[in-house]
Amino acid sequence: VHGENSLIFFTAEADGKDRALDFFQMIRTSSEAPRLAQADWVSGVEEWFGQLRARKLAKDDIAGLLNYHVFYLDRSLAGMGQDDLDAWKRETQPKLMEAIDEFETLEDLERTYLPALRRFEERMKEIRASRHQRSLIREVREYIQERYMDPNLSLDSLSDRFGLNGKYLSKLFKEEFGMKFIDYVIGLRMEHAKSLLSDTDMPVQEIAEKLGYTSAIAFARTFRRAVGSSPSDYRKNFGGG
């Protein structure tokens, strides 16, 4: 397991077996690191791989320790988000178990086991970034819902408010909600406009100003495009004071 053409004295092997228990605490600690979002937690695993090499443990002892590692990772990750858990169950855990089952030398094991953990570490970072983006873009939507009548509401104002590039914000919004920012704002304004036209006697000019339009003409043009009729025709057909 420690490679060809190497001489391992009996005393070193016996000492390695006696000290295998030293790894249990290290393994348990490193198994908690992903759940705690510790940076570069795979480096800790790499370090105890180096100690495995130095202490000349037998193959069965190494396999037992790594099975213990996978067990504790599985238990630690059980309380995390579904995306993290899916990535672990579908991708990483099977590769780690395969690496443990099939390795012949410690070098073989390092070539498969550590890269699988690295890929999982990167996947967790991507999931956290995506989760943060979804949370942020929902916050943007709530902000729009509160201020859609503001004539100054724009991608630029949202960019300043949330610290995101306007084009990137627009892309995230479209991916999350299936429509462009401007279409979402127009939809909110037109729903409010229909309510005001059907339930009040408020002049079209006043409705336009209330909804953030600079003129009744601009409002009427947008309303016709979105609803299919002019504001005055809509009022005739659906009531009004």
N, C-alpha and C positions, 0 to 999 in steps of 0.2 A: 504493500500500500504506500510505502514511502519511496518508491522508485527502485530502479534496477541498480545493481553494482554498489549497494550501500551495506555497510556492516553495522548491525544494531546489537549491542551487547545485552545480555540477559538482564543485567542490573538496570539498564535504561528502560527496558520494556516493562519490568516489574514496577519501577518507579512511576512510569507513565500510567499504568493501571491504577496504582494507589492514588494518583492525583487527578484521575478523571472527574472525581466529584467536584474538584475546583471549578469546573466549567459550568456546573448547573446554575450557580448564581449569575454568572455572566450571561448565560443563555436566557434566563428569565428576565434579566434587566434589558437585554437587547430586544426581547420579544415585546416589551412594553413600548419601546421607542417609536414604532410607527403610529400607534394609537395616540401618543403624546405629541405627534408631529415634530419630533426632534430632527434637526437638520442633519443630513448625511448619516443616517443611522446605519447604513450598510457598512460604513467604514469600521464600525464597532465589530461587526461580524467578520470583516477581513482581518481584524487584529486577533480575534481568537482562532481564526484559521491558521495564522502564523504560529500561535502557541500550540495548536494541534500538531503542527509539523515539528516544532521544537521538542515536544514531549514524547514523540514517537509512540503514539497510541496505536493499538491494534485496530484492524479494519472494523471488527464488530463493535468495538467501543466507540469509534468515530460515527458509525451508522446509528448507534443507539443515541448518541448525543444529538445528532442532527434530526432524528425522529422526534426527540424531545423538543428541539427548537421549533419544528413545524407544528407540533402539538400546541405549544404555548403561543405561537403566532396566531394559530387558528382561534384559540380561546380569547386572546387579546383583541383580535379584529372582529369578533362576533358582535361587539357592541357598537361598531362603527356604522356609517351610512351604507345604504344598500349598494351604491355604486362601488364603493371600496370593497365591500364584501363580495360582490359579483366578480370583480377583477381578481380578487384573491382566489375564490373558489374555482373559477373557470380557467384562469391562466396560470397563476403562480404556484398554487399548492400542488397541482398535478406535475408541474415541471420539477419542483423540488423533490417530490417523492420519487419521480423517475430517476433523478440524479443520484439519490441515495441508493436506490435499488440496483443501479447499473454500474456504479463507479468501480474501477479496479485500483486506481492509485489516487492519492490525495490531490495530485495535480489534475487528474480527470475531474474530480469533484469540484474543485475551484473553478474550472473552466465552464461548468454548467450551473452550479448552485449560485455562485455570486452574481453572474450576469442576470439570472432570473430575478434575484432580489433587487438588483439595480433597476431592471425594467419596471418592477412593481413600485419601487420608490418614485420613479418618474411618473408612472401612471397615477399614483396618489396625488402628486403635485398637480397634475393636469385636472384631476377630479376636483381638488380643492379650489383651483383657479376658476373652473367652470361654475362651481357652486357659488363662489363669491360673485361672479359675473351675473348669475341668475338673480341672486339676492339684490344686487345693485340695480339691475335693469327693472326689477319689480318696484324698487324704491323710486326709480325714474317715472314709472307709470303712475304711481300714487301721486307724485308731485304734479304730473300733467293733469290728472283728474281733478286736482284741487285748483289748478291755475289755467285751465284751458281757455278761459275767457280773457286772459291777459294778452293784450295786443303785442307785447314784447316777448311772448313765449316763442322760442326758436331753438334750433339745434345749437346755435352759438351760446344762447343763455343757459341751456342745459349743460353744455360742455363746461362752461365756467362754473356752474353750480356743483357739478359732480366730478370735475377734474378728469374728464375723458375727452379724447379727440372726437369732434363732431361726426366724422365719417364712421369711426369705429362704434360710437354710440348708436348711430343709425343702423349699422350692421347688426349689432347685438339685439336691438329692439325688433328688427325684422325677423331674426332667427328665433327669438323667444315668443313673439306674439303673432307672427305671420303677416304683418303689415308694416308699411313705412310709418315713421313717426308722424309725418304730416297728414297721412290718411287717418291715423288714429285721432289726431286733434280735430280734423274736419268732421269725423264721425261723431265725436262728442258734441261739437258745436251744432251740428245739424239736428241731432236729437233734441237738444235744448231749444233750438229755433223752432222745430215743429211743435213742441209743447207751448211755446210762447205765442205762436201764430194761431193755434187752435183754441187755446184757453184764455187768451187775453186780447185786449184791444190795443196793445202797445204798437205804435207806428213801426213800420219796417225799418226806418232810419234808426230809431232808438234800439230796436232789436239788434241791428247790425253793430252799433256801437257797443252794446252790452256784451256781445259775443267776441269783441276784439277786432272787428273789421273797420278799416279807415273810412269806408264809404258804403252806402246802400247798394251801389252798383256792384262793387266787389263781392258783397255778401250775396246779392241776388244771383250773380253769375255762378258762385260756388254752390249755392242752394240748388239751382236748376241742374247743374252737373251731377250733384249727389242724389237728389230726390226725384228729378225728372219733371219738375214743374216750377213755375216761378213762386216766390213767397206769397204773392197776392192770390194766385190761383189755388194754392194749397189752403190758404185761409178760407176761401170761398167754399172749397169742397169739404173741409173738415171742421167748420164752425168758426168760432171767434166771438168775442163779446158783442 
